[in-house]
Amino acid sequence: MSDKAGDLTEEKVEAPVQAKPAKKDRHLYQIDFVRLVTFAGVILDHVILGMVPYTAVVAQGVGLMLRYTRYCFFALTGFVLTYQYRNRELHAPTFWRKRYKLIGLPFLVWSLFYWLKKHYDHGGIDGVTQIFSSAHDIGLAVKSIGYDLITGHAAYHLYFMSVSMQIYLVFPAVLWMIKRTWGYHRYLLALSALIQAWFMYQMVRGAPTALFESGVLGALWRYLPVTILPYQFFIFAGCLAAYHFDAFTDFMKRWRWFIVGAGLATIITTLVYFARKANIATGMEDPAAGTEEMFRATNVFMLHNAFALLSIICILYILGTVWQSRRTPGSVPDTILRKGSDRSYGIYLAHVFVLSEVMSTTRQWINLSQFWMIFFTYLITIVLTVALVETLRRSPVSLITTGREREDWRQQRPFESALVACGGIAFGLALRFWGNTSIGSLIAAISALLLVSAAVVAYRQLSETREQRAADVATALAADAPSQVNELDDPVTDAPIDQDAESSVDPSPRV
């Protein structure tokens, strides 16, 4: 009996231990690539819009091509949402609660900030205090901020957040339709393209009938650019690309050279046509008429421009697949892309504030050529916006300003942050008083926020006992880095998808 038991024991000891197979990394790095390039592109577009006159044909042509960012943002949003829920049921109330928390809080906070900044820019401190000078003024202020929240007009880039919230509202119904119209997706996409073409054709020519000149329909037509309607094709195309992800990716890889070639030909043709229209605009004697003509030539809603913008999106996705296949995990480019994707939403929200302060200085550098003015404005804006978002991510207000939880306070080094902050304050004040530039004030303000955040973290760390601190550090160091296996970040909220977002069954590749 004992011998038998011993044999069993030996068998247990000698039995090979089966290692748990590692999960396949199915994170869509090509989406990270497209997203980061697009966020960088929209900032450059805003620099060009704010820095160059309508007569700068080359810069205006670059700006026209950068307008792809508007449609790409919405295509990414539809893609990511559908990719997450393509193989599982969506519970609408839970979906709305999570999404509106992540996108709504930062949208509200930044809208209030930009709204107050407009009043400050127009009247200084008095312009802000006058808002609350009487019940009548407070009533007007409430109406004003309500209008800006609905339309996204607190700053010129916040319309995207307003439209995104409309996408979240209708997405459960869109997903329901996609799942129940199997075999008809190509026809639905064609219908969506026709509707898109009609909207774009009419939007640059005025209301189609008298019905759209007054009343509710008139208001809808006036605010059409901040509704989901003129972007529905790109959103729906993104949804279908994700729903048929395997077929879509195989198609883009198999035909990539043809797509790139046709796309480049389309882009070149569009630029040639733009050059002709731009020459007409710059040759007009009336500057106002020239500006209007250039605006039409670079208008994102001109139908003939849409083909080039769609081509850029396709080419970017193909480049993203190349990046995914050749990336080296842990390399400097990989780290930059991963960090940039994590910060992209905050960067988008904050960059207009930074850019306005930077341009107030760089516009005075009249001795520089136009190229270098754009270059330095863009570079300084990127650096300071990243610094601001990095500071916010370490602060208690991270969630309501960036849509992401604060960096783990147990892993932060508050005393090093305080030293950096003190140096930044000194440098910023020096620039402000000796360089007479608002860039110095911005640097000092960011550094002051970092100093406050460091003080909060230091207080929390020092208030612990030595044993608690050692345990917290050990826990933080032992914690796994956020897994990217089976995860995809939302291009709007940067929130990782739920771990059970995918099932073992993929949808058919038929479209």
FENGI-V717665 format. One record per backbone hydrogen bond with DSSP energy under -1.0 kcal/mol. NH is the residue of the N-H (numbers start at 1). CO is the residue of the C=O. If there is no record, write none. Layout:
nh:NH co:CO
nh:NH co:CO
//
This chain:
nh:5 co:1
nh:6 co:2
nh:7 co:3
nh:8 co:4
nh:9 co:5
nh:10 co:6
nh:11 co:7
nh:12 co:8
nh:13 co:9
nh:14 co:10
nh:15 co:11
nh:26 co:24
nh:29 co:27
nh:31 co:28
nh:32 co:28
nh:33 co:29
nh:34 co:30
nh:35 co:31
nh:36 co:32
nh:37 co:33
nh:38 co:34
nh:39 co:35
nh:40 co:36
nh:41 co:37
nh:42 co:38
nh:43 co:39
nh:44 co:40
nh:45 co:41
nh:46 co:42
nh:47 co:43
nh:48 co:44
nh:49 co:45
nh:50 co:46
nh:51 co:47
nh:52 co:48
nh:56 co:53
nh:57 co:55
nh:60 co:56
nh:61 co:57
nh:62 co:58
nh:63 co:59
nh:64 co:60
nh:65 co:61
nh:66 co:62
nh:67 co:64
nh:68 co:65
nh:69 co:66
nh:70 co:67
nh:72 co:68
nh:73 co:69
nh:74 co:70
nh:75 co:71
nh:76 co:72
nh:77 co:73
nh:78 co:74
nh:79 co:75
nh:80 co:76
nh:81 co:77
nh:82 co:78
nh:83 co:79
nh:84 co:80
nh:85 co:81
nh:86 co:82
nh:95 co:91
nh:96 co:92
nh:97 co:93
nh:98 co:94
nh:99 co:95
nh:100 co:96
nh:101 co:97
nh:102 co:98
nh:103 co:99
nh:104 co:100
nh:105 co:101
nh:107 co:103
nh:108 co:104
nh:109 co:105
nh:110 co:106
nh:111 co:107
nh:112 co:108
nh:113 co:109
nh:114 co:110
nh:115 co:111
nh:116 co:112
nh:117 co:113
nh:118 co:114
nh:119 co:115
nh:120 co:116
nh:121 co:117
nh:122 co:118
nh:123 co:119
nh:124 co:120
nh:127 co:123
nh:129 co:125
nh:130 co:126
nh:131 co:128
nh:132 co:129
nh:133 co:130
nh:138 co:134
nh:139 co:135
nh:140 co:136
nh:141 co:137
nh:142 co:138
nh:143 co:139
nh:144 co:140
nh:145 co:141
nh:146 co:142
nh:147 co:143
nh:148 co:144
nh:149 co:145
nh:150 co:146
nh:151 co:147
nh:152 co:148
nh:158 co:155
nh:160 co:157
nh:162 co:158
nh:163 co:159
nh:164 co:160
nh:165 co:161
nh:166 co:162
nh:167 co:163
nh:168 co:164
nh:169 co:165
nh:170 co:166
nh:171 co:167
nh:174 co:170
nh:175 co:171
nh:176 co:172
nh:177 co:173
nh:178 co:174
nh:179 co:175
nh:184 co:181
nh:186 co:511
nh:188 co:184
nh:189 co:185
nh:190 co:186
nh:191 co:187
nh:192 co:188
nh:193 co:189
nh:194 co:190
nh:195 co:191
nh:196 co:192
nh:197 co:193
nh:198 co:194
nh:199 co:195
nh:200 co:196
nh:201 co:197
nh:202 co:198
nh:203 co:199
nh:205 co:202
nh:206 co:202
nh:212 co:209
nh:213 co:210
nh:218 co:214
nh:219 co:215
nh:220 co:216
nh:221 co:217
nh:222 co:218
nh:223 co:219
nh:224 co:221
nh:226 co:223
nh:227 co:224
nh:231 co:228
nh:232 co:229
nh:235 co:231
nh:236 co:232
nh:237 co:233
nh:238 co:234
nh:239 co:235
nh:240 co:236
nh:241 co:237
nh:242 co:238
nh:243 co:239
nh:244 co:240
nh:245 co:242
nh:248 co:244
nh:249 co:245
nh:250 co:246
nh:251 co:247
nh:252 co:248
nh:253 co:249
nh:254 co:250
nh:255 co:251
nh:259 co:255
nh:260 co:256
nh:261 co:257
nh:262 co:258
nh:263 co:259
nh:264 co:260
nh:265 co:261
nh:266 co:262
nh:267 co:263
nh:268 co:264
nh:269 co:265
nh:270 co:266
nh:271 co:267
nh:272 co:268
nh:273 co:269
nh:274 co:270
nh:275 co:271
nh:276 co:272
nh:277 co:273
nh:278 co:274
nh:279 co:275
nh:280 co:276
nh:281 co:277
nh:282 co:278
nh:283 co:279
nh:284 co:281
nh:290 co:286
nh:291 co:287
nh:292 co:288
nh:293 co:289
nh:294 co:290
nh:295 co:291
nh:296 co:292
nh:297 co:293
nh:298 co:294
nh:302 co:299
nh:305 co:302
nh:309 co:305
nh:310 co:306
nh:311 co:307
nh:312 co:308
nh:313 co:309
nh:314 co:310
nh:315 co:311
nh:316 co:312
nh:317 co:313
nh:318 co:314
nh:319 co:315
nh:320 co:316
nh:321 co:317
nh:322 co:318
nh:323 co:319
nh:324 co:320
nh:325 co:321
nh:326 co:322
nh:327 co:323
nh:331 co:328
nh:335 co:331
nh:336 co:332
nh:337 co:333
nh:338 co:334
nh:339 co:335
nh:340 co:336
nh:341 co:337
nh:342 co:338
nh:343 co:339
nh:347 co:343
nh:348 co:344
nh:349 co:345
nh:350 co:346
nh:351 co:347
nh:354 co:350
nh:355 co:351
nh:356 co:352
nh:357 co:353
nh:358 co:354
nh:359 co:355
nh:360 co:356
nh:361 co:358
nh:362 co:358
nh:363 co:359
nh:364 co:361
nh:365 co:362
nh:366 co:364
nh:368 co:365
nh:373 co:369
nh:374 co:370
nh:375 co:371
nh:376 co:372
nh:377 co:373
nh:378 co:374
nh:379 co:375
nh:380 co:376
nh:381 co:377
nh:382 co:378
nh:383 co:379
nh:384 co:380
nh:385 co:381
nh:386 co:382
nh:387 co:383
nh:388 co:384
nh:389 co:385
nh:390 co:386
nh:391 co:387
nh:392 co:388
nh:393 co:389
nh:395 co:392
nh:398 co:395
nh:402 co:398
nh:403 co:399
nh:407 co:393
nh:411 co:408
nh:417 co:413
nh:418 co:414
nh:419 co:415
nh:420 co:416
nh:421 co:417
nh:422 co:418
nh:423 co:419
nh:424 co:420
nh:425 co:421
nh:426 co:422
nh:427 co:423
nh:428 co:424
nh:429 co:425
nh:430 co:426
nh:431 co:427
nh:432 co:428
nh:433 co:429
nh:434 co:430
nh:440 co:437
nh:442 co:438
nh:443 co:439
nh:444 co:440
nh:445 co:441
nh:446 co:442
nh:447 co:443
nh:448 co:444
nh:449 co:445
nh:450 co:446
nh:451 co:447
nh:452 co:448
nh:453 co:449
nh:454 co:450
nh:455 co:451
nh:456 co:452
nh:457 co:453
nh:458 co:454
nh:459 co:455
nh:460 co:456
nh:461 co:457
nh:462 co:458
nh:463 co:459
nh:464 co:461
nh:469 co:465
nh:470 co:466
nh:471 co:467
nh:472 co:468
nh:473 co:469
nh:474 co:470
nh:475 co:471
nh:476 co:472
nh:477 co:473
nh:478 co:474
nh:479 co:475
nh:487 co:484
nh:490 co:495
nh:494 co:490
nh:501 co:498
//
